Amino acid sequence: MKGRREARSPWILHFDTGSCNGCDIEIWALLTPKYDVERFGMMNKGNPKHADILLVTGPVTTKCAPRLRNLYEQMPNPKLVVACGDCASTGAPFVGCYNTCGGVDSVIPVDVYVPGCACRPEVLIDGVVMAVNKWREITSVSSEGARA
Amino acid sequence: MSSSFEQIALLALWAAVPLLVGVLLGLDRVLTARLQGRQGPSVLQSLRDLTKLLHKKGSYVNGSQAMFAYGALVLQASAALVLIMGSDVLTAFLLSGVGCFLMVMAALSVRSPYSHLRAQRELVQMMATEPVVMMIVLSLGYASGSFLGSDMDEMLVLTLPLAAASMVPVLLIRLEKSPYDIATAHSEIVSGPYVEFSGRGLGITKLAHWFELAVMFGILLLLFRLPDPALDLAVKAMVVLAVVVMTAVIDNTTARLTRWRMLRFSLTFCLGAVMLNMIVLYLVNTGVIQ
């Protein structure tokens, strides 16, 4: 129950690590009346210390990597990372490029990969729901561990 | 109703303050969503947010930050208790004011310049609201001849209508609503003095803020007392709902103003209105105006 209660209020933080802005526009579309993610309790927070889920777009340029790591480290546990789009998931089409790290999981651990170029808002919602389910698992396991 | 039973009921009401304010803020979020053509979250969403925050780990930047946050919560909760138990309204207001100041101190206790900026903006907000609420509390005391909440006259709004009207901009500021959401301005500077808090610490500060809102609404509701308990409850519920609807509409139809505009409006129109109301009341009481 504890896990369920917490997962009803996922606050998101969005970070662009060198995206073409296609995925970013789709993330912002989630907040519009058409998709309205606030009905799931999701809120966009411009502060890593308040966020639960980090939505990352872009292939992570070498300049962005330390900033991404910094943001991730500032988020309180439990925290989840969703790589939004093909660039963030695999680095494609920038794999091997001299100034990119080749995807988010080369810098921080990723929990959910959302495919697409650009990823569609419906798939993004699915990705965040998957992250929320994973959050439920984490919190229920940790609360059971605390009880034991 | 026996006195001890009444006191237990009032204590239960105090314990239920976070629940009531949470539902009120949830209602505000639903109203905002509907005004924007969205479905919006559940009415209980603010309570879910608070529950989540209180269960998250988080960490404090330093010991002072934690001390100030817990201090703010204790003071705001005490202020709400004093007000609900029908004790000295002035004491409740001053306790709440010190609680707000401790939040500013919490924001100033860390080295982040962003936190300092928000703390200073919070101070400007306090400069805009505290004199107005102070004057409203003084006018309540003058009109009733006592600062005890239980001794306040009935329907003081009829003698102090401008005081009730002045509470609307004050509540707009305290509820962090446009056009006066100066400290917590979304998409400009975010989170107000809460910027360096995370997890449970953020939950504690939110809870302190909810008790502060309860004190502000409580001062407003002192103007709407009625002898019949059922009618009293109905009228107070309607007043709170009307204020929430009004603030949601104003929030969604206005753009953010500058802190100077906020100060000018608050310290001229709001403070002036309450003082004018007091002067008229004085002239009526002394027989100058029949």
Contacts between the chains, C-beta under 8 A, distances in Angstrom:
chain1	res1	chain2	res2	distance
A	2	B	55	6.6
A	5	B	48	6.8
A	5	B	51	5.4
A	5	B	52	7.0
A	5	B	55	7.4
A	6	B	51	7.2
A	6	B	52	4.5
A	6	B	55	5.4
A	6	B	56	7.4
A	8	B	45	8.0
A	8	B	48	4.7
A	8	B	52	7.4
A	9	B	45	7.0
A	9	B	48	4.6
A	9	B	49	4.6
A	9	B	51	7.6
A	9	B	52	4.3
A	11	B	49	7.9
A	33	B	36	6.3
A	33	B	37	4.3
A	33	B	38	4.6
A	36	B	33	7.2
A	36	B	38	4.3
A	36	B	39	5.5
A	36	B	40	7.3
A	38	B	29	7.5
A	38	B	33	6.4
A	38	B	38	6.8
A	38	B	40	6.1
A	38	B	41	5.2
A	39	B	33	7.9
A	39	B	38	7.4
A	39	B	39	4.8
A	39	B	40	6.2
A	39	B	41	5.8
A	40	B	41	7.7
A	41	B	41	5.5
A	41	B	42	7.5
A	41	B	45	5.4
A	41	B	48	6.0
A	41	B	49	7.4
A	43	B	49	7.9
A	45	B	190	7.3
A	45	B	191	7.8
A	46	B	186	7.8
A	46	B	187	7.3
A	46	B	190	4.1
A	46	B	191	7.6
A	47	B	190	5.4
A	47	B	191	5.2
A	47	B	195	6.1
A	49	B	58	7.7
A	49	B	195	7.3
A	49	B	196	6.8
A	49	B	197	6.8
A	49	B	198	3.7
A	49	B	202	7.4
A	50	B	191	6.6
A	50	B	194	7.8
A	50	B	198	6.6
A	50	B	202	6.3
A	52	B	52	7.7
A	52	B	56	7.9
A	74	B	198	7.8
A	75	B	198	7.9
A	76	B	56	5.3
A	76	B	57	5.4
A	76	B	58	4.4
A	76	B	59	6.9
A	76	B	198	4.5
A	76	B	199	4.1
A	77	B	56	7.5
A	77	B	57	5.1
A	78	B	56	7.6
A	139	B	55	7.8
